[in-house]
Amino acid sequence: MPTYDAARAEAEAAMQRVVDQLPADSRVVDTTDLTPYACSDGGGFFTGHWLVTPSTDFDTVQFVEDLPSRLADEFATQTPQVCPQLSGR
């Protein structure tokens, strides 16, 4: 089982790869609570939260649809979890 620090580093690296696809004028704020979540077996897990504010003309739905092809084969495609009705489009 990886350490908390290793899990956090892996999660943040994956999040950064997504952020790197955003327009340069996007604002990204790390709102993560750095208190580790404990598992019943004594381990822990990391859940990162970043608040992203792109420009007002940013097409969120198109960004999410295009993201798998921009991130290459290392990312699995799953049913989208973004609700377009709440994304501002």
Buried (B, 14 or more C-beta within 10 A) or exposed (E): EEEBEEBBEEBBEBBEBBEEEBEEEEEEEEEBEEEBEEEEEEBBBBEBEBEBEBEEEBEBEEBBEEBBEEBEEEBEEEEEEEEEEEEEE
